[in-house]
Amino acid sequence: MSIDKIAAIFAVSMALSAPVWAADSARTRTRQIDALEYADARLEQNESGAGKPAQAQQVRQQRQTVQELLGRLEAGHRVDPADVEHALHEAERPF
């Protein structure tokens, strides 16, 4: 097989795999947005139900982090998946 044929096969395979990768990336982004929106709603409820000012402040900080990640994702920016996982983990235990 000549180098031209190998290059052509490689180019075609890359062109065909790009839409698959992009679709996976879009699904991942959508799942992250959905999870962060759910966490934001839960944190909003927890903030209003926080009994002590220190607890309310902690929930506000967690919610701000979640909202910043949401804003970056919705704007199309890259977000480290570890940052999303950390924010979701923290939102599970607000106090």
C-alpha positions in Angstrom: 0.0 0.0 0.0 1.4 3.4 -0.9 1.8 6.3 1.4 -0.9 8.2 -0.5 -3.4 5.5 0.1 -2.5 5.3 3.8 -2.9 9.1 4.1 -6.2 9.0 2.3 -7.5 6.2 4.5 -6.4 8.0 7.6 -8.0 11.3 6.5 -11.3 9.6 5.8 -11.3 7.8 9.1 -10.6 11.0 11.0 -13.3 12.8 9.1 -15.8 10.1 9.9 -14.9 9.9 13.5 -15.1 13.6 14.2 -18.9 13.8 14.2 -19.1 10.8 16.6 -16.7 12.5 19.0 -18.6 15.8 18.7 -21.9 14.0 19.4 -20.4 12.4 22.5 -19.0 15.7 23.6 -22.4 17.4 23.2 -24.2 14.6 25.1 -21.6 14.9 27.9 -22.1 18.7 28.0 -25.9 18.3 28.1 -25.6 15.8 31.0 -23.3 18.1 32.9 -25.6 21.1 32.4 -28.6 19.0 33.5 -26.8 17.8 36.6 -25.6 21.3 37.5 -29.1 22.8 37.0 -30.5 20.1 39.3 -27.8 20.8 41.9 -28.4 24.6 41.7 -32.1 24.0 42.4 -31.4 21.8 45.4 -28.8 24.3 46.7 -31.4 27.1 46.3 -33.8 25.1 48.5 -31.1 24.4 51.0 -30.1 28.0 51.2 -33.6 29.1 52.1 -33.8 26.3 54.7 -30.4 26.9 56.3 -30.9 27.6 59.9 -27.6 29.4 60.7 -26.0 32.3 58.7 -22.8 30.3 58.4 -24.6 27.4 56.8 -26.4 29.8 54.4 -23.1 31.4 53.4 -21.5 27.9 52.7 -24.5 27.0 50.5 -24.3 30.4 48.7 -20.6 29.7 47.9 -21.4 26.2 46.6 -24.2 27.6 44.5 -22.0 30.3 43.1 -19.5 27.7 42.0 -22.3 25.7 40.4 -23.6 28.7 38.6 -20.2 29.7 37.3 -19.7 26.2 35.9 -23.2 26.4 34.3 -22.4 29.7 32.7 -19.1 28.5 31.3 -20.8 25.4 29.9 -23.7 27.3 28.4 -21.3 29.8 26.8 -19.6 26.9 25.1 -16.4 27.0 27.1 -14.4 24.0 28.1 -14.9 22.9 31.7 -12.8 20.3 33.5 -15.0 17.3 34.3 -13.3 17.0 37.6 -14.5 20.5 38.5 -18.1 19.5 37.7 -17.8 16.3 39.7 -16.4 18.2 42.6 -19.1 20.8 42.6 -21.8 18.1 42.3 -20.2 16.2 45.2 -20.1 19.3 47.3 -23.8 20.1 46.5 -24.8 16.7 47.8 -23.8 17.7 51.3 -24.4 21.4 51.6 -23.8 21.7 55.4 
